[in-house]
Each structure stands twice: as structure tokens, then as C-alpha cells.
């Protein structure tokens, strides 16, 4: 069974969600790198090799977002190192080769990848996000800190 333990604090019960290759709605991969429960109560799970997952808590079903090289609006990586929701409710995803913003209205992604221009990320590896009290958006990368 793909579902074993998940902590329900009030009851003390634990349920664990695992990848099950026989069940297409299970977690896409077991190595979990990042987790976010957003303001709409969606549970986002970033994995190593399985891309991004969104868990429907009522059904226990995962929706998978993986890289499709033929679709420029798909999640551009199968590794999601970091997940962050900004003050506008936008979901940002850090990967080994840049960052993406989830577009709820179209259920797809916009990508921000490093290039040689002055207004770009220092590195592709985005490991952390933070938004300060002034609304400045900070991005941690493998080689330093970027202020957006």
C-alpha cells in the first residue's frame, strides 16, 4: 500500500505516503526534498527525480508535475529543492537549474533560468526563498544570494 504514515497531531495517528509504481496517484518518488502547505491548503511535495507533487488531502491522491521537454510550460526539472509561497499567494519552486513560478489559472509554469545577462540568477541551483518585511524577494543559490 502506498500510504502508511502521516502525523495527525490531535489524534496522534501517523500516515506515510510512499511511491508505489503500481499506483499512478501515489507520491512520484520517495526522496522528498521540500514540503509546503499553501494558503489554499494544497500540500506541495518536491522530490528528487520525481518532480513536483500536489496532494489532495481528502482523497490521498497526488497530482504529478514533471519535466516534458516538448512542453515549455511543464515543470522544467524533475528535482524540486525548495518550495515557497509569496505574499501574493504565488508558488515558487527552486531546482538545480533555475526557478519556476506555478500559474494556478492555467495549471502550468513560468521559468526563470540563469543566462549571461545582468538581470538573472547567479546560478541554476536554487535552494531557498525568503520575502522580507519590505517585500524584497531573496533567492538562495548554490553560489550565493540574489535579491530580486
N, C-alpha and C positions, 0 to 999 in steps of 0.2 A: 504494500500500500504506500502511496506517495506521501501521505500526510501522517505524521507521527506526533510531533510535539510543538505547541505554541503556547506561551505563557499567558494565561488569563489571570491577571493579578487578583481580582476579587475572589475567584474560586480556587486559585492555586493550580488549576489544570494547565498542562503544557501540551501543545501540539507542535510537531516538527514537520515542515514542508520540505520534501526532497524531490530531486529529479527522478522521474520514472520514464524510461524510454518507451514503455508500453502505453503511457497515458499522455496524450498531446497537450493536456491542460495542466500538467504538473510544472514545477519550477524548471526552467530551461537548463540549468546547470547547478551543481551543488556548491562550488566555491562562491560564496556570497561576499562581495566587497563593500557594498553600500546599501543603506536602507533609508527610506523617507516615508513618513505618513504625512501627506499634504493637507492643505486646508479643506479639501473636498473629501477627506478621509480615504483617499486612494493610497494603497500601500505599494510603493515603488521599490523594486529589488534589483540592484545591479550585480551582475555575475562576471566571473572570469570565463570567457569562452561561450557563454550562453546569451550574451547581450543584456537587454533590459527586460524586466517583467513587471506587470501591474497585476496585483492580487485583488480579486473581488472577495472581500471577507465573508459575505453572506453565502457564496457558493463554494468558496475554496478554489476557484478556477483562476489560473494565471493566463494573462494575455502576454504574448512574447513580441518583443521588438528586436529584430536582428538586422545585421547588415545585408542589404541586397545591392550588389554593385550595379545593377541595372535600374535602380530607383534612387535618384539623388535626394529624395525626401525620406528615405528609410533611415533608421538609426545607423550612423556611419561606422560603428565599431561593434565588436562582439564582446568588448570588455568595458564595463561601466564602473570606473574607480570611485566616482563621487556623484551625489545627487543633492540638489539644493532647490528650495522654493524661495523666490524673492518676494519682496513686499507687495508686488503686483499679482502674485499667485502663479508666476511663470516657473516652470520646472527647467532647471539647468542640469546638464549631465557632463561630467568630466571623463574623458577617455585617454588612451595612450597616444592619441594623435590629434587632440583638439577638444572642442566642447560643442555641445548641441543644445538647442532650446526646443522643448516639446511644444507643439502647436495644438492645443486642445480642439479647436474648431475643425481642423482637418485630420486630426489624429496622426500627425507626422512630425518631421523635424526640420529645423533650420540649423546649418552647421557654421561654426567659426573655427577655421583651421589656420595654423601658422603659415606665413609666407614671408617674403623678403621685404614687405612694405613696413613703414614706420608704425602704422596703426594696427598691429597684430600681436598675437601672443608670442612670448619668448620661446616657448617650447610646445610641442604637441602634447606632452603628458600633463593633463590637468588633474590634480589630486585633491583640491579643496576650493570651496567658495565661501565668501563672507560678505555681508552687506552691513556697513556700519550705520551709526545713528544719523549720519548726514546723508545717507542714501548712496554712498560710494560703494561700488561693487568691486570686490577684491577677488583675484583668481590666483590660487597657488599652483605652481607648476613644478616640474622636475628640476628646473634651473632657477627658480626664484619666485618672485611675487609680481603680479601685474595689477595695475589699478585701471579699471575700465571707466 
